[in-house]
Amino acid sequence: MPNPSLTIGSIMNAQTVCIPLNADGTIHDRLGHANSVAICQVDGDTVTDWTEMVVGWDTTYGVDVLGVHHPRVIRFLQDHQVNAVVADNVCDIMKTTLPTLGVTVHAGFSGEARQVVAAAMIAA
């Protein structure tokens, strides 16, 4: 179900969106625990590109040396020039850190990832 706080104006300002994925194409329940993500290019109210990538954050969370996991996620987002994250849950550290890096966090989403992005695009 789309988050009502995500509007066309907020998503249109973000040209590159990252969405954590489950294997079945639904939104993974935690950004930093996802095995794969989609990087979605947005042009106006249209998704122009959808690329899925294996990131393996599910295997590194909690087993990395302390202080390595979050920088790994941040580096990925920066490397892919992500300016928005659409997810179900984002940890408090990332909710605080990502906006300081210019990445808008939209949490509280569930369901089929492509439909959520499309619904967010047409939500008024």
Beta strands, then each sheet from edge to edge (+ up, - down):
strand 1: 16-21
strand 2: 36-43
strand 3: 46-54
strand 4: 84-86
strand 5: 104-106
sheet 1: 3+ 2- 1+ 4+ 5+
end
